[in-house]
Amino acid sequence: MGVGVSIFFLTLGAILKFAIADNVLGDDISIDTIGLIFMIVGGAGVVLSLVLAPRRGATSDDRLMHRENHPPEV
């Protein structure tokens, strides 16, 4: 999960927690709890994305190829 998806989950969770009335879906489903779960998942995703991001970039720097252009002699 990238940073963009994590921010989407944070936003969706905040909307469900703070902007929607509790009784929209009835008494069986707690929208506040669902919003809180989405915010926790989004926050964990942002933290993990930022912690694991330096590891992804380090693998591409290991291989450096040097080529010299020697045209054929005529």
Secondary structure, 3 states (H helix, E strand, C coil): CCHHHHHHHHHHHHHHHHHCCCCCCCCCCCHHHHHHHHHHHHHHHHHHHHHHHHHHHHCCCCCCCCCCCCCCCC
